[in-house]
Amino acid sequence: MDKDYLNILVFGHTTYGIRRVRIRKESFKMVVYLLIFLQLSFTFLLCDYIQVRKKNFLLNQLRQESQIQRSQIQLFSSKIEELEKKLSKLKGIDRRIRIIANLERGHETIPFIGMGGSSSSVVREKSNDQEDGK
């Protein structure tokens, strides 16, 4: 029967003397298993907490970068709008200058001169001569 129990001696102050604690082996095993379980649970929770903190830090960093990019996009958008307004003003000025200088035909395509080969008028004359000769 003594083998089913563990004896623990506790030494205290000299006035208290030595205390003796008897614990059943099954109870001691249960306490040890419980302590191991609690230690593993605490370790898991601590690791999980650290991972959550890292992800939270990265998330905040990405939010900050996103906010910076949004402000840059808004800045670029306003600059593009300003450039579009200036471009439309320049087009209007160009149109007025062309009207004043009588260069309204500036948008028409001019045939390339000196490209080689026969000109279109020569080709037409030859085709007309061939039709008449038939």
Number of C-alpha atoms within 10 A of each C-alpha: 4 8 8 10 15 15 13 11 11 12 11 10 8 7 6 9 10 12 10 11 11 12 13 14 14 12 12 13 11 12 12 12 12 12 12 12 12 12 12 12 12 12 12 12 12 12 12 12 12 12 12 12 12 12 12 12 12 12 12 12 12 12 12 12 12 12 12 12 12 12 12 12 12 12 12 12 12 12 12 12 12 12 12 12 12 12 12 12 12 12 12 12 12 12 14 14 13 14 12 10 9 10 12 13 10 9 7 7 7 8 7 7 7 8 8 7 8 10 11 8 9 11 12 12 11 11 12 11 11 10 9 8 7 5
